[in-house]
Amino acid sequence: MRIDKYGQPILNENDLCDLFLRDPTRTIKKAYTEHPLDLDQVFLSIENIPKLTQYVDIESSVEEFDKKMQSNWYMPKEYLELDIAKWVLDQCKNEAELQRAGEELIKFHERNMFVLLQYLKYLVDTMRKNNIVWGVGRGSSVASFVLYLIGIHRINSLHYDLSVDEFLK
């Protein structure tokens, strides 16, 4: 398997066979191949084989590609449409929590980070649903009360009087 300058894997026939042998249930819909394959001819007895996409070099710089990819957040529509500010504020139990969450939300908004908060909410919900364990928190992220409310960490920054400026420098 080779990797293009954008970090995307480009598969050959051997790579595809390895994928099928390791995990026959694995989806290869979005796999890029060096040469187009007619899978209907290769796997006549298997139904519903997805069509592979032939790799085509992208006519853009790595920086342009990265910017485009960073604008795509792969999460369900319900999270993309979630009013994360309202959700966070609804989790607050008193005036001090509302004040702190509001101040942090303004800072997140100024940095255009609401979509990141939506994604983190999706990530935590997915981990909870699938019984995946994650850490209690570390580093400067524990200074964020909003991240505490979302569930990224379990350190209440209000209790320890941690400044969010430690996180959002």
C-alpha positions as a Markdown table, in Angstrom:
| # | Residue | x | y | z |
|---|---|---|---|---|
| 1 | Met | 0.0 | 0.0 | 0.0 |
| 2 | Arg | 1.3 | 3.4 | -0.8 |
| 3 | Ile | 0.3 | 6.7 | 0.8 |
| 4 | Asp | -0.2 | 9.9 | -1.3 |
| 5 | Lys | 1.1 | 13.3 | -0.2 |
| 6 | Tyr | -2.2 | 14.0 | 1.5 |
| 7 | Gly | -2.0 | 10.9 | 3.7 |
| 8 | Gln | -4.6 | 8.9 | 1.9 |
| 9 | Pro | -3.9 | 5.1 | 1.3 |
| 10 | Ile | -3.9 | 3.9 | -2.3 |
| 11 | Leu | -4.5 | 0.2 | -2.5 |
| 12 | Asn | -3.4 | -2.4 | -5.1 |
| 13 | Glu | -5.0 | -5.8 | -5.7 |
| 14 | Asn | -2.9 | -7.5 | -3.0 |
| 15 | Asp | -3.9 | -4.9 | -0.4 |
| 16 | Leu | -7.6 | -5.5 | -1.3 |
| 17 | Cys | -7.2 | -9.3 | -1.0 |
| 18 | Asp | -5.5 | -8.8 | 2.4 |
| 19 | Leu | -8.4 | -6.7 | 3.6 |
| 20 | Phe | -10.9 | -9.3 | 2.6 |
| 21 | Leu | -8.9 | -12.1 | 4.1 |
| 22 | Arg | -8.5 | -10.3 | 7.4 |
| 23 | Asp | -12.1 | -9.1 | 7.7 |
| 24 | Pro | -14.6 | -10.2 | 5.1 |
| 25 | Thr | -17.2 | -7.9 | 6.6 |
| 26 | Arg | -15.1 | -4.8 | 6.2 |
| 27 | Thr | -16.4 | -2.1 | 3.9 |
| 28 | Ile | -14.2 | -0.9 | 1.1 |
| 29 | Lys | -16.6 | 1.6 | -0.4 |
| 30 | Lys | -14.3 | 4.5 | 0.0 |
| 31 | Ala | -11.0 | 2.7 | -0.8 |
| 32 | Tyr | -8.9 | 4.2 | -3.6 |
| 33 | Thr | -7.2 | 1.8 | -5.9 |
| 34 | Glu | -4.3 | 2.1 | -8.3 |
| 35 | His | -6.2 | 0.4 | -11.1 |
| 36 | Pro | -9.9 | 0.1 | -11.6 |
| 37 | Leu | -11.2 | -3.4 | -10.9 |
| 38 | Asp | -14.4 | -4.8 | -12.2 |
| 39 | Leu | -15.5 | -6.6 | -9.0 |
| 40 | Asp | -18.5 | -8.1 | -10.7 |
| 41 | Gln | -16.1 | -10.1 | -12.9 |
| 42 | Val | -13.7 | -11.0 | -10.0 |
| 43 | Phe | -16.4 | -12.0 | -7.5 |
| 44 | Leu | -19.3 | -13.3 | -9.6 |
| 45 | Ser | -20.8 | -15.4 | -6.8 |
| 46 | Ile | -20.9 | -12.5 | -4.2 |
| 47 | Glu | -23.7 | -10.1 | -4.4 |
| 48 | Asn | -23.7 | -6.4 | -3.3 |
| 49 | Ile | -20.0 | -5.9 | -3.8 |
| 50 | Pro | -19.3 | -2.1 | -3.7 |
| 51 | Lys | -17.7 | -0.4 | -6.7 |
| 52 | Leu | -14.2 | 0.8 | -5.9 |
| 53 | Thr | -13.0 | 4.3 | -6.7 |
| 54 | Gln | -9.9 | 4.7 | -8.9 |
| 55 | Tyr | -7.4 | 7.0 | -7.3 |
| 56 | Val | -7.0 | 10.4 | -9.1 |
| 57 | Asp | -4.3 | 12.8 | -7.9 |
| 58 | Ile | -5.9 | 15.9 | -6.4 |
| 59 | Glu | -5.0 | 19.2 | -8.1 |
| 60 | Ser | -4.4 | 21.1 | -4.9 |
| 61 | Ser | -1.7 | 21.9 | -2.4 |
| 62 | Val | -1.4 | 19.9 | 0.8 |
| 63 | Glu | -2.5 | 23.0 | 2.7 |
| 64 | Glu | -5.6 | 23.4 | 0.6 |
| 65 | Phe | -6.4 | 19.7 | 1.0 |
| 66 | Asp | -6.0 | 19.9 | 4.8 |
| 67 | Lys | -8.2 | 23.0 | 5.0 |
| 68 | Lys | -10.9 | 21.2 | 3.0 |
| 69 | Met | -10.7 | 18.1 | 5.1 |
| 70 | Gln | -10.8 | 20.0 | 8.3 |
| 71 | Ser | -14.1 | 21.5 | 7.3 |
| 72 | Asn | -15.7 | 18.0 | 7.1 |
| 73 | Trp | -16.9 | 16.7 | 10.4 |
| 74 | Tyr | -18.1 | 13.1 | 10.1 |
| 75 | Met | -20.9 | 12.9 | 12.7 |
| 76 | Pro | -24.6 | 12.4 | 12.5 |
| 77 | Lys | -26.8 | 15.3 | 11.4 |
| 78 | Glu | -28.5 | 15.5 | 14.8 |
| 79 | Tyr | -25.1 | 16.5 | 16.3 |
| 80 | Leu | -24.3 | 19.0 | 13.5 |
| 81 | Glu | -27.6 | 20.6 | 14.1 |
| 82 | Leu | -27.4 | 20.5 | 17.9 |
| 83 | Asp | -27.5 | 23.9 | 19.6 |
| 84 | Ile | -24.4 | 23.1 | 21.7 |
| 85 | Ala | -24.5 | 26.4 | 23.6 |
| 86 | Lys | -28.1 | 25.8 | 24.7 |
| 87 | Trp | -27.3 | 22.2 | 25.6 |
| 88 | Val | -24.3 | 23.2 | 27.7 |
| 89 | Leu | -26.2 | 26.0 | 29.5 |
| 90 | Asp | -29.0 | 23.5 | 30.2 |
| 91 | Gln | -26.6 | 21.3 | 32.1 |
| 92 | Cys | -25.7 | 24.1 | 34.6 |
| 93 | Lys | -27.2 | 23.8 | 38.1 |
| 94 | Asn | -26.6 | 27.2 | 39.5 |
| 95 | Glu | -25.7 | 30.8 | 38.7 |
| 96 | Ala | -21.9 | 30.3 | 39.1 |
| 97 | Glu | -22.0 | 27.4 | 36.6 |
| 98 | Leu | -24.1 | 29.4 | 34.2 |
| 99 | Gln | -21.7 | 32.3 | 34.4 |
| 100 | Arg | -18.6 | 30.2 | 33.9 |
| 101 | Ala | -20.1 | 28.2 | 31.0 |
| 102 | Gly | -21.3 | 31.4 | 29.3 |
| 103 | Glu | -17.8 | 32.9 | 29.5 |
| 104 | Glu | -16.2 | 29.8 | 28.1 |
| 105 | Leu | -18.8 | 29.5 | 25.3 |
| 106 | Ile | -18.1 | 33.1 | 24.2 |
| 107 | Lys | -14.4 | 32.1 | 24.0 |
| 108 | Phe | -15.2 | 28.9 | 22.1 |
| 109 | His | -17.4 | 30.9 | 19.7 |
| 110 | Glu | -14.7 | 33.6 | 19.1 |
| 111 | Arg | -12.4 | 30.8 | 18.0 |
| 112 | Asn | -15.1 | 29.1 | 15.8 |
| 113 | Met | -14.9 | 26.0 | 17.9 |
| 114 | Phe | -18.6 | 25.2 | 18.3 |
| 115 | Val | -18.4 | 22.4 | 15.7 |
| 116 | Leu | -15.6 | 20.9 | 17.7 |
| 117 | Leu | -17.8 | 21.0 | 20.8 |
| 118 | Gln | -20.6 | 19.3 | 18.8 |
| 119 | Tyr | -18.2 | 16.6 | 17.7 |
| 120 | Leu | -16.9 | 16.1 | 21.3 |
| 121 | Lys | -20.5 | 15.7 | 22.5 |
| 122 | Tyr | -21.0 | 13.1 | 19.7 |
| 123 | Leu | -17.7 | 11.3 | 20.7 |
| 124 | Val | -18.7 | 11.1 | 24.4 |
| 125 | Asp | -22.2 | 9.9 | 23.6 |
| 126 | Thr | -20.8 | 7.2 | 21.3 |
| 127 | Met | -18.2 | 6.1 | 23.9 |
| 128 | Arg | -20.9 | 5.9 | 26.6 |
| 129 | Lys | -23.2 | 4.0 | 24.3 |
| 130 | Asn | -20.5 | 1.4 | 23.4 |
| 131 | Asn | -19.1 | 1.1 | 27.0 |
| 132 | Ile | -15.8 | 2.6 | 26.0 |
| 133 | Val | -13.7 | 3.8 | 28.9 |
| 134 | Trp | -11.7 | 7.1 | 28.6 |
| 135 | Gly | -9.5 | 9.0 | 31.0 |
| 136 | Val | -10.6 | 11.2 | 33.9 |
| 137 | Gly | -8.8 | 14.1 | 32.2 |
| 138 | Arg | -5.3 | 15.5 | 31.9 |
| 139 | Gly | -3.4 | 18.6 | 30.9 |
| 140 | Ser | -4.9 | 22.0 | 30.3 |
| 141 | Ser | -8.3 | 20.6 | 29.1 |
| 142 | Val | -9.4 | 20.1 | 32.7 |
| 143 | Ala | -9.5 | 23.9 | 33.0 |
| 144 | Ser | -12.5 | 23.9 | 30.8 |
| 145 | Phe | -15.9 | 23.7 | 32.6 |
| 146 | Val | -17.6 | 23.2 | 29.2 |
| 147 | Leu | -15.6 | 20.1 | 28.5 |
| 148 | Tyr | -16.4 | 18.9 | 31.9 |
| 149 | Leu | -20.1 | 19.3 | 31.2 |
| 150 | Ile | -19.8 | 17.5 | 27.9 |
| 151 | Gly | -18.0 | 14.7 | 29.6 |
| 152 | Ile | -14.6 | 14.9 | 28.1 |
| 153 | His | -13.1 | 14.8 | 31.5 |
| 154 | Arg | -14.2 | 14.4 | 35.1 |
| 155 | Ile | -12.5 | 17.4 | 36.8 |
| 156 | Asn | -14.9 | 20.2 | 37.8 |
| 157 | Ser | -12.8 | 23.3 | 37.1 |
| 158 | Leu | -15.1 | 25.4 | 39.2 |
| 159 | His | -14.4 | 23.3 | 42.3 |
| 160 | Tyr | -10.7 | 23.7 | 41.9 |
| 161 | Asp | -10.9 | 27.3 | 40.7 |
| 162 | Leu | -9.0 | 26.6 | 37.4 |
| 163 | Ser | -8.9 | 29.3 | 34.8 |
| 164 | Val | -10.1 | 28.4 | 31.4 |
| 165 | Asp | -7.3 | 30.6 | 30.0 |
| 166 | Glu | -5.0 | 27.8 | 30.8 |
| 167 | Phe | -6.8 | 25.8 | 28.2 |
| 168 | Leu | -7.7 | 28.4 | 25.5 |
| 169 | Lys | -4.3 | 30.2 | 25.3 |
